[in-house]
Amino acid sequence: MEREVIECLRDMLKSSRLCQMYEFIQHGNTECLAHTLAVVYCALYIAKRLNIRISKYELIRGGILHDYFLYDWHDGKPERRIHGFTHPYKALRNAEQDFNLTDVERDIIKKHMFPLTIIPPVCREAWLICLADKICACRETGRKNIYPQIRRMMNRQKRFLIAEKGRG
């Protein structure tokens, strides 16, 4: 599973603003990108354990992009008070600017905050990301350095990207 996630992440990092997700904190002290990767791994684990047929590629991409809102929601700005209700739409707008999305990926991004976003997910992949997002958010809140393996993997990918840009 990790190889597929890494390949997808590398490809997405090359041609987007995804690196900005390193800079923002999601829950506790967890970076936004670490959170999204943890959600992807959690959703893949649930799908495997329950033998749920999914499009792994779309789940990975949609999961990485589900919090692609690209701002610090802890900055105290008044509009951030309703971040939980509004950030899926901002994430979808940003993702559509940077990527060619499938309907499954759009469903994942737009509806991962159900029931706050009222309209439930349509596809299995979006339901899995929605559930995994809640599980990971609960784990991250109040805990420090919760994903050391994911952070190491993110740092390797960041170094790989920097080295590749240096060669190009």
Phi and psi in radians as a Rosetta constraint file:
Dihedral C 1 N 2 CA 2 C 2 CIRCULARHARMONIC -1.095 0.35
Dihedral N 2 CA 2 C 2 N 3 CIRCULARHARMONIC -0.690 0.35
Dihedral C 2 N 3 CA 3 C 3 CIRCULARHARMONIC -1.022 0.35
Dihedral N 3 CA 3 C 3 N 4 CIRCULARHARMONIC -0.762 0.35
Dihedral C 3 N 4 CA 4 C 4 CIRCULARHARMONIC -1.124 0.35
Dihedral N 4 CA 4 C 4 N 5 CIRCULARHARMONIC -0.698 0.35
Dihedral C 4 N 5 CA 5 C 5 CIRCULARHARMONIC -1.151 0.35
Dihedral N 5 CA 5 C 5 N 6 CIRCULARHARMONIC -0.794 0.35
Dihedral C 5 N 6 CA 6 C 6 CIRCULARHARMONIC -1.097 0.35
Dihedral N 6 CA 6 C 6 N 7 CIRCULARHARMONIC -0.787 0.35
Dihedral C 6 N 7 CA 7 C 7 CIRCULARHARMONIC -1.067 0.35
Dihedral N 7 CA 7 C 7 N 8 CIRCULARHARMONIC -0.751 0.35
Dihedral C 7 N 8 CA 8 C 8 CIRCULARHARMONIC -1.144 0.35
Dihedral N 8 CA 8 C 8 N 9 CIRCULARHARMONIC -0.792 0.35
Dihedral C 8 N 9 CA 9 C 9 CIRCULARHARMONIC -1.058 0.35
Dihedral N 9 CA 9 C 9 N 10 CIRCULARHARMONIC -0.801 0.35
Dihedral C 9 N 10 CA 10 C 10 CIRCULARHARMONIC -1.021 0.35
Dihedral N 10 CA 10 C 10 N 11 CIRCULARHARMONIC -0.803 0.35
Dihedral C 10 N 11 CA 11 C 11 CIRCULARHARMONIC -1.078 0.35
Dihedral N 11 CA 11 C 11 N 12 CIRCULARHARMONIC -0.734 0.35
Dihedral C 11 N 12 CA 12 C 12 CIRCULARHARMONIC -1.251 0.35
Dihedral N 12 CA 12 C 12 N 13 CIRCULARHARMONIC -0.602 0.35
Dihedral C 12 N 13 CA 13 C 13 CIRCULARHARMONIC -1.148 0.35
Dihedral N 13 CA 13 C 13 N 14 CIRCULARHARMONIC -0.542 0.35
Dihedral C 13 N 14 CA 14 C 14 CIRCULARHARMONIC -1.124 0.35
Dihedral N 14 CA 14 C 14 N 15 CIRCULARHARMONIC -0.615 0.35
Dihedral C 14 N 15 CA 15 C 15 CIRCULARHARMONIC -2.253 0.35
Dihedral N 15 CA 15 C 15 N 16 CIRCULARHARMONIC 0.715 0.35
Dihedral C 15 N 16 CA 16 C 16 CIRCULARHARMONIC -2.770 0.35
Dihedral N 16 CA 16 C 16 N 17 CIRCULARHARMONIC -3.016 0.35
Dihedral C 16 N 17 CA 17 C 17 CIRCULARHARMONIC -1.689 0.35
Dihedral N 17 CA 17 C 17 N 18 CIRCULARHARMONIC 0.294 0.35
Dihedral C 17 N 18 CA 18 C 18 CIRCULARHARMONIC -0.990 0.35
Dihedral N 18 CA 18 C 18 N 19 CIRCULARHARMONIC -0.572 0.35
Dihedral C 18 N 19 CA 19 C 19 CIRCULARHARMONIC -1.011 0.35
Dihedral N 19 CA 19 C 19 N 20 CIRCULARHARMONIC -0.472 0.35
Dihedral C 19 N 20 CA 20 C 20 CIRCULARHARMONIC -1.080 0.35
Dihedral N 20 CA 20 C 20 N 21 CIRCULARHARMONIC -0.427 0.35
Dihedral C 20 N 21 CA 21 C 21 CIRCULARHARMONIC -1.184 0.35
Dihedral N 21 CA 21 C 21 N 22 CIRCULARHARMONIC -0.279 0.35
Dihedral C 21 N 22 CA 22 C 22 CIRCULARHARMONIC -1.139 0.35
Dihedral N 22 CA 22 C 22 N 23 CIRCULARHARMONIC -0.512 0.35
Dihedral C 22 N 23 CA 23 C 23 CIRCULARHARMONIC -1.466 0.35
Dihedral N 23 CA 23 C 23 N 24 CIRCULARHARMONIC -0.345 0.35
Dihedral C 23 N 24 CA 24 C 24 CIRCULARHARMONIC -1.858 0.35
Dihedral N 24 CA 24 C 24 N 25 CIRCULARHARMONIC 2.495 0.35
Dihedral C 24 N 25 CA 25 C 25 CIRCULARHARMONIC -1.614 0.35
Dihedral N 25 CA 25 C 25 N 26 CIRCULARHARMONIC 2.409 0.35
Dihedral C 25 N 26 CA 26 C 26 CIRCULARHARMONIC -1.703 0.35
Dihedral N 26 CA 26 C 26 N 27 CIRCULARHARMONIC -1.304 0.35
Dihedral C 26 N 27 CA 27 C 27 CIRCULARHARMONIC -2.182 0.35
Dihedral N 27 CA 27 C 27 N 28 CIRCULARHARMONIC 2.471 0.35
Dihedral C 27 N 28 CA 28 C 28 CIRCULARHARMONIC 1.047 0.35
Dihedral N 28 CA 28 C 28 N 29 CIRCULARHARMONIC -2.107 0.35
Dihedral C 28 N 29 CA 29 C 29 CIRCULARHARMONIC -2.046 0.35
Dihedral N 29 CA 29 C 29 N 30 CIRCULARHARMONIC 0.402 0.35
Dihedral C 29 N 30 CA 30 C 30 CIRCULARHARMONIC -1.486 0.35
Dihedral N 30 CA 30 C 30 N 31 CIRCULARHARMONIC 2.166 0.35
Dihedral C 30 N 31 CA 31 C 31 CIRCULARHARMONIC -1.111 0.35
Dihedral N 31 CA 31 C 31 N 32 CIRCULARHARMONIC 2.635 0.35
Dihedral C 31 N 32 CA 32 C 32 CIRCULARHARMONIC -1.000 0.35
Dihedral N 32 CA 32 C 32 N 33 CIRCULARHARMONIC -0.752 0.35
Dihedral C 32 N 33 CA 33 C 33 CIRCULARHARMONIC -1.178 0.35
Dihedral N 33 CA 33 C 33 N 34 CIRCULARHARMONIC -0.691 0.35
Dihedral C 33 N 34 CA 34 C 34 CIRCULARHARMONIC -1.081 0.35
Dihedral N 34 CA 34 C 34 N 35 CIRCULARHARMONIC -0.708 0.35
Dihedral C 34 N 35 CA 35 C 35 CIRCULARHARMONIC -1.061 0.35
Dihedral N 35 CA 35 C 35 N 36 CIRCULARHARMONIC -0.833 0.35
Dihedral C 35 N 36 CA 36 C 36 CIRCULARHARMONIC -1.137 0.35
Dihedral N 36 CA 36 C 36 N 37 CIRCULARHARMONIC -0.641 0.35
Dihedral C 36 N 37 CA 37 C 37 CIRCULARHARMONIC -1.181 0.35
Dihedral N 37 CA 37 C 37 N 38 CIRCULARHARMONIC -0.694 0.35
Dihedral C 37 N 38 CA 38 C 38 CIRCULARHARMONIC -1.088 0.35
Dihedral N 38 CA 38 C 38 N 39 CIRCULARHARMONIC -0.684 0.35
Dihedral C 38 N 39 CA 39 C 39 CIRCULARHARMONIC -1.101 0.35
Dihedral N 39 CA 39 C 39 N 40 CIRCULARHARMONIC -0.751 0.35
Dihedral C 39 N 40 CA 40 C 40 CIRCULARHARMONIC -1.052 0.35
Dihedral N 40 CA 40 C 40 N 41 CIRCULARHARMONIC -0.867 0.35
Dihedral C 40 N 41 CA 41 C 41 CIRCULARHARMONIC -1.084 0.35
Dihedral N 41 CA 41 C 41 N 42 CIRCULARHARMONIC -0.704 0.35
Dihedral C 41 N 42 CA 42 C 42 CIRCULARHARMONIC -1.109 0.35
Dihedral N 42 CA 42 C 42 N 43 CIRCULARHARMONIC -0.794 0.35
Dihedral C 42 N 43 CA 43 C 43 CIRCULARHARMONIC -1.115 0.35
Dihedral N 43 CA 43 C 43 N 44 CIRCULARHARMONIC -0.730 0.35
Dihedral C 43 N 44 CA 44 C 44 CIRCULARHARMONIC -1.107 0.35
Dihedral N 44 CA 44 C 44 N 45 CIRCULARHARMONIC -0.696 0.35
Dihedral C 44 N 45 CA 45 C 45 CIRCULARHARMONIC -1.093 0.35
Dihedral N 45 CA 45 C 45 N 46 CIRCULARHARMONIC -0.806 0.35
Dihedral C 45 N 46 CA 46 C 46 CIRCULARHARMONIC -1.077 0.35
Dihedral N 46 CA 46 C 46 N 47 CIRCULARHARMONIC -0.803 0.35
Dihedral C 46 N 47 CA 47 C 47 CIRCULARHARMONIC -1.042 0.35
Dihedral N 47 CA 47 C 47 N 48 CIRCULARHARMONIC -0.738 0.35
Dihedral C 47 N 48 CA 48 C 48 CIRCULARHARMONIC -1.178 0.35
Dihedral N 48 CA 48 C 48 N 49 CIRCULARHARMONIC -0.813 0.35
Dihedral C 48 N 49 CA 49 C 49 CIRCULARHARMONIC -1.104 0.35
Dihedral N 49 CA 49 C 49 N 50 CIRCULARHARMONIC -0.622 0.35
Dihedral C 49 N 50 CA 50 C 50 CIRCULARHARMONIC -1.674 0.35
Dihedral N 50 CA 50 C 50 N 51 CIRCULARHARMONIC 0.059 0.35
Dihedral C 50 N 51 CA 51 C 51 CIRCULARHARMONIC 0.964 0.35
Dihedral N 51 CA 51 C 51 N 52 CIRCULARHARMONIC 0.839 0.35
Dihedral C 51 N 52 CA 52 C 52 CIRCULARHARMONIC -1.647 0.35
Dihedral N 52 CA 52 C 52 N 53 CIRCULARHARMONIC 2.192 0.35
Dihedral C 52 N 53 CA 53 C 53 CIRCULARHARMONIC -1.279 0.35
Dihedral N 53 CA 53 C 53 N 54 CIRCULARHARMONIC 2.242 0.35
Dihedral C 53 N 54 CA 54 C 54 CIRCULARHARMONIC -2.484 0.35
Dihedral N 54 CA 54 C 54 N 55 CIRCULARHARMONIC 2.884 0.35
Dihedral C 54 N 55 CA 55 C 55 CIRCULARHARMONIC -1.569 0.35
Dihedral N 55 CA 55 C 55 N 56 CIRCULARHARMONIC 1.795 0.35
Dihedral C 55 N 56 CA 56 C 56 CIRCULARHARMONIC -1.044 0.35
Dihedral N 56 CA 56 C 56 N 57 CIRCULARHARMONIC -0.758 0.35
Dihedral C 56 N 57 CA 57 C 57 CIRCULARHARMONIC -1.047 0.35
Dihedral N 57 CA 57 C 57 N 58 CIRCULARHARMONIC -0.817 0.35
Dihedral C 57 N 58 CA 58 C 58 CIRCULARHARMONIC -1.208 0.35
Dihedral N 58 CA 58 C 58 N 59 CIRCULARHARMONIC -0.647 0.35
Dihedral C 58 N 59 CA 59 C 59 CIRCULARHARMONIC -1.098 0.35
Dihedral N 59 CA 59 C 59 N 60 CIRCULARHARMONIC -0.760 0.35
Dihedral C 59 N 60 CA 60 C 60 CIRCULARHARMONIC -1.107 0.35
Dihedral N 60 CA 60 C 60 N 61 CIRCULARHARMONIC -0.892 0.35
Dihedral C 60 N 61 CA 61 C 61 CIRCULARHARMONIC -1.091 0.35
Dihedral N 61 CA 61 C 61 N 62 CIRCULARHARMONIC -0.867 0.35
Dihedral C 61 N 62 CA 62 C 62 CIRCULARHARMONIC -1.075 0.35
Dihedral N 62 CA 62 C 62 N 63 CIRCULARHARMONIC -0.678 0.35
Dihedral C 62 N 63 CA 63 C 63 CIRCULARHARMONIC -1.145 0.35
Dihedral N 63 CA 63 C 63 N 64 CIRCULARHARMONIC -0.723 0.35
Dihedral C 63 N 64 CA 64 C 64 CIRCULARHARMONIC -1.114 0.35
Dihedral N 64 CA 64 C 64 N 65 CIRCULARHARMONIC -0.607 0.35
Dihedral C 64 N 65 CA 65 C 65 CIRCULARHARMONIC -1.606 0.35
Dihedral N 65 CA 65 C 65 N 66 CIRCULARHARMONIC -0.046 0.35
Dihedral C 65 N 66 CA 66 C 66 CIRCULARHARMONIC -1.087 0.35
Dihedral N 66 CA 66 C 66 N 67 CIRCULARHARMONIC -0.447 0.35
Dihedral C 66 N 67 CA 67 C 67 CIRCULARHARMONIC -2.065 0.35
Dihedral N 67 CA 67 C 67 N 68 CIRCULARHARMONIC 0.755 0.35
Dihedral C 67 N 68 CA 68 C 68 CIRCULARHARMONIC -1.507 0.35
Dihedral N 68 CA 68 C 68 N 69 CIRCULARHARMONIC 0.749 0.35
Dihedral C 68 N 69 CA 69 C 69 CIRCULARHARMONIC -1.428 0.35
Dihedral N 69 CA 69 C 69 N 70 CIRCULARHARMONIC -0.413 0.35
Dihedral C 69 N 70 CA 70 C 70 CIRCULARHARMONIC 1.067 0.35
Dihedral N 70 CA 70 C 70 N 71 CIRCULARHARMONIC 0.810 0.35
Dihedral C 70 N 71 CA 71 C 71 CIRCULARHARMONIC -2.656 0.35
Dihedral N 71 CA 71 C 71 N 72 CIRCULARHARMONIC 2.889 0.35
Dihedral C 71 N 72 CA 72 C 72 CIRCULARHARMONIC -1.555 0.35
Dihedral N 72 CA 72 C 72 N 73 CIRCULARHARMONIC 1.855 0.35
Dihedral C 72 N 73 CA 73 C 73 CIRCULARHARMONIC -1.365 0.35
Dihedral N 73 CA 73 C 73 N 74 CIRCULARHARMONIC -0.002 0.35
Dihedral C 73 N 74 CA 74 C 74 CIRCULARHARMONIC -1.707 0.35
Dihedral N 74 CA 74 C 74 N 75 CIRCULARHARMONIC 0.154 0.35
Dihedral C 74 N 75 CA 75 C 75 CIRCULARHARMONIC -1.341 0.35
Dihedral N 75 CA 75 C 75 N 76 CIRCULARHARMONIC -0.036 0.35
Dihedral C 75 N 76 CA 76 C 76 CIRCULARHARMONIC 1.468 0.35
Dihedral N 76 CA 76 C 76 N 77 CIRCULARHARMONIC -0.013 0.35
Dihedral C 76 N 77 CA 77 C 77 CIRCULARHARMONIC -1.135 0.35
Dihedral N 77 CA 77 C 77 N 78 CIRCULARHARMONIC 2.457 0.35
Dihedral C 77 N 78 CA 78 C 78 CIRCULARHARMONIC -0.976 0.35
Dihedral N 78 CA 78 C 78 N 79 CIRCULARHARMONIC -0.648 0.35
Dihedral C 78 N 79 CA 79 C 79 CIRCULARHARMONIC -1.192 0.35
Dihedral N 79 CA 79 C 79 N 80 CIRCULARHARMONIC -0.285 0.35
Dihedral C 79 N 80 CA 80 C 80 CIRCULARHARMONIC -1.342 0.35
Dihedral N 80 CA 80 C 80 N 81 CIRCULARHARMONIC -0.250 0.35
Dihedral C 80 N 81 CA 81 C 81 CIRCULARHARMONIC -1.050 0.35
Dihedral N 81 CA 81 C 81 N 82 CIRCULARHARMONIC -0.447 0.35
Dihedral C 81 N 82 CA 82 C 82 CIRCULARHARMONIC -1.921 0.35
Dihedral N 82 CA 82 C 82 N 83 CIRCULARHARMONIC 0.453 0.35
Dihedral C 82 N 83 CA 83 C 83 CIRCULARHARMONIC -0.867 0.35
Dihedral N 83 CA 83 C 83 N 84 CIRCULARHARMONIC -0.759 0.35
Dihedral C 83 N 84 CA 84 C 84 CIRCULARHARMONIC -1.029 0.35
Dihedral N 84 CA 84 C 84 N 85 CIRCULARHARMONIC -0.523 0.35
Dihedral C 84 N 85 CA 85 C 85 CIRCULARHARMONIC -1.537 0.35
Dihedral N 85 CA 85 C 85 N 86 CIRCULARHARMONIC -0.506 0.35
Dihedral C 85 N 86 CA 86 C 86 CIRCULARHARMONIC -1.848 0.35
Dihedral N 86 CA 86 C 86 N 87 CIRCULARHARMONIC -0.420 0.35
Dihedral C 86 N 87 CA 87 C 87 CIRCULARHARMONIC -1.143 0.35
Dihedral N 87 CA 87 C 87 N 88 CIRCULARHARMONIC -0.472 0.35
Dihedral C 87 N 88 CA 88 C 88 CIRCULARHARMONIC -1.067 0.35
Dihedral N 88 CA 88 C 88 N 89 CIRCULARHARMONIC -0.596 0.35
Dihedral C 88 N 89 CA 89 C 89 CIRCULARHARMONIC -1.289 0.35
Dihedral N 89 CA 89 C 89 N 90 CIRCULARHARMONIC -0.653 0.35
Dihedral C 89 N 90 CA 90 C 90 CIRCULARHARMONIC -1.153 0.35
Dihedral N 90 CA 90 C 90 N 91 CIRCULARHARMONIC -0.748 0.35
Dihedral C 90 N 91 CA 91 C 91 CIRCULARHARMONIC -1.063 0.35
Dihedral N 91 CA 91 C 91 N 92 CIRCULARHARMONIC -0.742 0.35
Dihedral C 91 N 92 CA 92 C 92 CIRCULARHARMONIC -1.134 0.35
Dihedral N 92 CA 92 C 92 N 93 CIRCULARHARMONIC -0.758 0.35
Dihedral C 92 N 93 CA 93 C 93 CIRCULARHARMONIC -1.024 0.35
Dihedral N 93 CA 93 C 93 N 94 CIRCULARHARMONIC -0.831 0.35
Dihedral C 93 N 94 CA 94 C 94 CIRCULARHARMONIC -1.102 0.35
Dihedral N 94 CA 94 C 94 N 95 CIRCULARHARMONIC -0.761 0.35
Dihedral C 94 N 95 CA 95 C 95 CIRCULARHARMONIC -1.107 0.35
Dihedral N 95 CA 95 C 95 N 96 CIRCULARHARMONIC -0.698 0.35
Dihedral C 95 N 96 CA 96 C 96 CIRCULARHARMONIC -1.169 0.35
Dihedral N 96 CA 96 C 96 N 97 CIRCULARHARMONIC -0.484 0.35
Dihedral C 96 N 97 CA 97 C 97 CIRCULARHARMONIC -1.255 0.35
Dihedral N 97 CA 97 C 97 N 98 CIRCULARHARMONIC -0.581 0.35
Dihedral C 97 N 98 CA 98 C 98 CIRCULARHARMONIC -1.802 0.35
Dihedral N 98 CA 98 C 98 N 99 CIRCULARHARMONIC -0.302 0.35
Dihedral C 98 N 99 CA 99 C 99 CIRCULARHARMONIC -2.411 0.35
Dihedral N 99 CA 99 C 99 N 100 CIRCULARHARMONIC 2.697 0.35
Dihedral C 99 N 100 CA 100 C 100 CIRCULARHARMONIC -1.528 0.35
Dihedral N 100 CA 100 C 100 N 101 CIRCULARHARMONIC 1.948 0.35
Dihedral C 100 N 101 CA 101 C 101 CIRCULARHARMONIC -1.745 0.35
Dihedral N 101 CA 101 C 101 N 102 CIRCULARHARMONIC 2.596 0.35
Dihedral C 101 N 102 CA 102 C 102 CIRCULARHARMONIC -1.556 0.35
Dihedral N 102 CA 102 C 102 N 103 CIRCULARHARMONIC 2.960 0.35
Dihedral C 102 N 103 CA 103 C 103 CIRCULARHARMONIC -1.093 0.35
Dihedral N 103 CA 103 C 103 N 104 CIRCULARHARMONIC -0.627 0.35
Dihedral C 103 N 104 CA 104 C 104 CIRCULARHARMONIC -1.130 0.35
Dihedral N 104 CA 104 C 104 N 105 CIRCULARHARMONIC -0.797 0.35
Dihedral C 104 N 105 CA 105 C 105 CIRCULARHARMONIC -1.092 0.35
Dihedral N 105 CA 105 C 105 N 106 CIRCULARHARMONIC -0.703 0.35
Dihedral C 105 N 106 CA 106 C 106 CIRCULARHARMONIC -1.095 0.35
Dihedral N 106 CA 106 C 106 N 107 CIRCULARHARMONIC -0.750 0.35
Dihedral C 106 N 107 CA 107 C 107 CIRCULARHARMONIC -1.081 0.35
Dihedral N 107 CA 107 C 107 N 108 CIRCULARHARMONIC -0.744 0.35
Dihedral C 107 N 108 CA 108 C 108 CIRCULARHARMONIC -1.037 0.35
Dihedral N 108 CA 108 C 108 N 109 CIRCULARHARMONIC -0.899 0.35
Dihedral C 108 N 109 CA 109 C 109 CIRCULARHARMONIC -1.139 0.35
Dihedral N 109 CA 109 C 109 N 110 CIRCULARHARMONIC -0.861 0.35
Dihedral C 109 N 110 CA 110 C 110 CIRCULARHARMONIC -1.227 0.35
Dihedral N 110 CA 110 C 110 N 111 CIRCULARHARMONIC -0.513 0.35
Dihedral C 110 N 111 CA 111 C 111 CIRCULARHARMONIC -2.022 0.35
Dihedral N 111 CA 111 C 111 N 112 CIRCULARHARMONIC 0.211 0.35
Dihedral C 111 N 112 CA 112 C 112 CIRCULARHARMONIC -1.177 0.35
Dihedral N 112 CA 112 C 112 N 113 CIRCULARHARMONIC -0.265 0.35
Dihedral C 112 N 113 CA 113 C 113 CIRCULARHARMONIC -1.709 0.35
Dihedral N 113 CA 113 C 113 N 114 CIRCULARHARMONIC 0.216 0.35
Dihedral C 113 N 114 CA 114 C 114 CIRCULARHARMONIC -0.959 0.35
Dihedral N 114 CA 114 C 114 N 115 CIRCULARHARMONIC 2.355 0.35
Dihedral C 114 N 115 CA 115 C 115 CIRCULARHARMONIC -1.577 0.35
Dihedral N 115 CA 115 C 115 N 116 CIRCULARHARMONIC -0.009 0.35
Dihedral C 115 N 116 CA 116 C 116 CIRCULARHARMONIC -1.064 0.35
Dihedral N 116 CA 116 C 116 N 117 CIRCULARHARMONIC -0.606 0.35
Dihedral C 116 N 117 CA 117 C 117 CIRCULARHARMONIC -1.526 0.35
Dihedral N 117 CA 117 C 117 N 118 CIRCULARHARMONIC 0.110 0.35
Dihedral C 117 N 118 CA 118 C 118 CIRCULARHARMONIC 1.173 0.35
Dihedral N 118 CA 118 C 118 N 119 CIRCULARHARMONIC -0.928 0.35
Dihedral C 118 N 119 CA 119 C 119 CIRCULARHARMONIC -1.411 0.35
Dihedral N 119 CA 119 C 119 N 120 CIRCULARHARMONIC 2.140 0.35
Dihedral C 119 N 120 CA 120 C 120 CIRCULARHARMONIC -1.279 0.35
Dihedral N 120 CA 120 C 120 N 121 CIRCULARHARMONIC 2.772 0.35
Dihedral C 120 N 121 CA 121 C 121 CIRCULARHARMONIC -1.055 0.35
Dihedral N 121 CA 121 C 121 N 122 CIRCULARHARMONIC 2.725 0.35
Dihedral C 121 N 122 CA 122 C 122 CIRCULARHARMONIC -1.755 0.35
Dihedral N 122 CA 122 C 122 N 123 CIRCULARHARMONIC -0.699 0.35
Dihedral C 122 N 123 CA 123 C 123 CIRCULARHARMONIC -1.808 0.35
Dihedral N 123 CA 123 C 123 N 124 CIRCULARHARMONIC 2.809 0.35
Dihedral C 123 N 124 CA 124 C 124 CIRCULARHARMONIC -1.042 0.35
Dihedral N 124 CA 124 C 124 N 125 CIRCULARHARMONIC -0.715 0.35
Dihedral C 124 N 125 CA 125 C 125 CIRCULARHARMONIC -1.042 0.35
Dihedral N 125 CA 125 C 125 N 126 CIRCULARHARMONIC -0.722 0.35
Dihedral C 125 N 126 CA 126 C 126 CIRCULARHARMONIC -1.205 0.35
Dihedral N 126 CA 126 C 126 N 127 CIRCULARHARMONIC -0.660 0.35
Dihedral C 126 N 127 CA 127 C 127 CIRCULARHARMONIC -1.102 0.35
Dihedral N 127 CA 127 C 127 N 128 CIRCULARHARMONIC -0.736 0.35
Dihedral C 127 N 128 CA 128 C 128 CIRCULARHARMONIC -1.134 0.35
Dihedral N 128 CA 128 C 128 N 129 CIRCULARHARMONIC -0.749 0.35
Dihedral C 128 N 129 CA 129 C 129 CIRCULARHARMONIC -1.144 0.35
Dihedral N 129 CA 129 C 129 N 130 CIRCULARHARMONIC -0.705 0.35
Dihedral C 129 N 130 CA 130 C 130 CIRCULARHARMONIC -1.008 0.35
Dihedral N 130 CA 130 C 130 N 131 CIRCULARHARMONIC -0.833 0.35
Dihedral C 130 N 131 CA 131 C 131 CIRCULARHARMONIC -1.174 0.35
Dihedral N 131 CA 131 C 131 N 132 CIRCULARHARMONIC -0.825 0.35
Dihedral C 131 N 132 CA 132 C 132 CIRCULARHARMONIC -1.089 0.35
Dihedral N 132 CA 132 C 132 N 133 CIRCULARHARMONIC -0.620 0.35
Dihedral C 132 N 133 CA 133 C 133 CIRCULARHARMONIC -1.068 0.35
Dihedral N 133 CA 133 C 133 N 134 CIRCULARHARMONIC -0.741 0.35
Dihedral C 133 N 134 CA 134 C 134 CIRCULARHARMONIC -1.182 0.35
Dihedral N 134 CA 134 C 134 N 135 CIRCULARHARMONIC -0.730 0.35
Dihedral C 134 N 135 CA 135 C 135 CIRCULARHARMONIC -1.066 0.35
Dihedral N 135 CA 135 C 135 N 136 CIRCULARHARMONIC -0.856 0.35
Dihedral C 135 N 136 CA 136 C 136 CIRCULARHARMONIC -1.179 0.35
Dihedral N 136 CA 136 C 136 N 137 CIRCULARHARMONIC -0.701 0.35
Dihedral C 136 N 137 CA 137 C 137 CIRCULARHARMONIC -1.053 0.35
Dihedral N 137 CA 137 C 137 N 138 CIRCULARHARMONIC -0.736 0.35
Dihedral C 137 N 138 CA 138 C 138 CIRCULARHARMONIC -1.106 0.35
Dihedral N 138 CA 138 C 138 N 139 CIRCULARHARMONIC -0.728 0.35
Dihedral C 138 N 139 CA 139 C 139 CIRCULARHARMONIC -1.163 0.35
Dihedral N 139 CA 139 C 139 N 140 CIRCULARHARMONIC -0.645 0.35
Dihedral C 139 N 140 CA 140 C 140 CIRCULARHARMONIC -1.339 0.35
Dihedral N 140 CA 140 C 140 N 141 CIRCULARHARMONIC -0.552 0.35
Dihedral C 140 N 141 CA 141 C 141 CIRCULARHARMONIC -1.148 0.35
Dihedral N 141 CA 141 C 141 N 142 CIRCULARHARMONIC 2.088 0.35
Dihedral C 141 N 142 CA 142 C 142 CIRCULARHARMONIC 1.424 0.35
Dihedral N 142 CA 142 C 142 N 143 CIRCULARHARMONIC -0.010 0.35
Dihedral C 142 N 143 CA 143 C 143 CIRCULARHARMONIC -1.971 0.35
Dihedral N 143 CA 143 C 143 N 144 CIRCULARHARMONIC 2.433 0.35
Dihedral C 143 N 144 CA 144 C 144 CIRCULARHARMONIC -1.741 0.35
Dihedral N 144 CA 144 C 144 N 145 CIRCULARHARMONIC 2.545 0.35
Dihedral C 144 N 145 CA 145 C 145 CIRCULARHARMONIC 0.835 0.35
Dihedral N 145 CA 145 C 145 N 146 CIRCULARHARMONIC 0.890 0.35
Dihedral C 145 N 146 CA 146 C 146 CIRCULARHARMONIC -1.309 0.35
Dihedral N 146 CA 146 C 146 N 147 CIRCULARHARMONIC -0.445 0.35
Dihedral C 146 N 147 CA 147 C 147 CIRCULARHARMONIC -2.109 0.35
Dihedral N 147 CA 147 C 147 N 148 CIRCULARHARMONIC 1.181 0.35
Dihedral C 147 N 148 CA 148 C 148 CIRCULARHARMONIC -1.073 0.35
Dihedral N 148 CA 148 C 148 N 149 CIRCULARHARMONIC -0.654 0.35
Dihedral C 148 N 149 CA 149 C 149 CIRCULARHARMONIC -1.168 0.35
Dihedral N 149 CA 149 C 149 N 150 CIRCULARHARMONIC -0.719 0.35
Dihedral C 149 N 150 CA 150 C 150 CIRCULARHARMONIC -1.154 0.35
Dihedral N 150 CA 150 C 150 N 151 CIRCULARHARMONIC -0.708 0.35
Dihedral C 150 N 151 CA 151 C 151 CIRCULARHARMONIC -1.100 0.35
Dihedral N 151 CA 151 C 151 N 152 CIRCULARHARMONIC -0.722 0.35
Dihedral C 151 N 152 CA 152 C 152 CIRCULARHARMONIC -1.099 0.35
Dihedral N 152 CA 152 C 152 N 153 CIRCULARHARMONIC -0.760 0.35
Dihedral C 152 N 153 CA 153 C 153 CIRCULARHARMONIC -1.101 0.35
Dihedral N 153 CA 153 C 153 N 154 CIRCULARHARMONIC -0.727 0.35
Dihedral C 153 N 154 CA 154 C 154 CIRCULARHARMONIC -1.076 0.35
Dihedral N 154 CA 154 C 154 N 155 CIRCULARHARMONIC -0.751 0.35
Dihedral C 154 N 155 CA 155 C 155 CIRCULARHARMONIC -1.129 0.35
Dihedral N 155 CA 155 C 155 N 156 CIRCULARHARMONIC -0.671 0.35
Dihedral C 155 N 156 CA 156 C 156 CIRCULARHARMONIC -1.091 0.35
Dihedral N 156 CA 156 C 156 N 157 CIRCULARHARMONIC -0.741 0.35
Dihedral C 156 N 157 CA 157 C 157 CIRCULARHARMONIC -1.190 0.35
Dihedral N 157 CA 157 C 157 N 158 CIRCULARHARMONIC -0.632 0.35
Dihedral C 157 N 158 CA 158 C 158 CIRCULARHARMONIC -1.124 0.35
Dihedral N 158 CA 158 C 158 N 159 CIRCULARHARMONIC -0.794 0.35
Dihedral C 158 N 159 CA 159 C 159 CIRCULARHARMONIC -1.102 0.35
Dihedral N 159 CA 159 C 159 N 160 CIRCULARHARMONIC -0.720 0.35
Dihedral C 159 N 160 CA 160 C 160 CIRCULARHARMONIC -1.040 0.35
Dihedral N 160 CA 160 C 160 N 161 CIRCULARHARMONIC -0.787 0.35
Dihedral C 160 N 161 CA 161 C 161 CIRCULARHARMONIC -1.121 0.35
Dihedral N 161 CA 161 C 161 N 162 CIRCULARHARMONIC -0.762 0.35
Dihedral C 161 N 162 CA 162 C 162 CIRCULARHARMONIC -1.088 0.35
Dihedral N 162 CA 162 C 162 N 163 CIRCULARHARMONIC -0.792 0.35
Dihedral C 162 N 163 CA 163 C 163 CIRCULARHARMONIC -1.088 0.35
Dihedral N 163 CA 163 C 163 N 164 CIRCULARHARMONIC -0.718 0.35
Dihedral C 163 N 164 CA 164 C 164 CIRCULARHARMONIC -1.156 0.35
Dihedral N 164 CA 164 C 164 N 165 CIRCULARHARMONIC -0.680 0.35
Dihedral C 164 N 165 CA 165 C 165 CIRCULARHARMONIC -1.154 0.35
Dihedral N 165 CA 165 C 165 N 166 CIRCULARHARMONIC -0.616 0.35
Dihedral C 165 N 166 CA 166 C 166 CIRCULARHARMONIC -1.137 0.35
Dihedral N 166 CA 166 C 166 N 167 CIRCULARHARMONIC -0.572 0.35
Dihedral C 166 N 167 CA 167 C 167 CIRCULARHARMONIC -1.348 0.35
Dihedral N 167 CA 167 C 167 N 168 CIRCULARHARMONIC -0.472 0.35
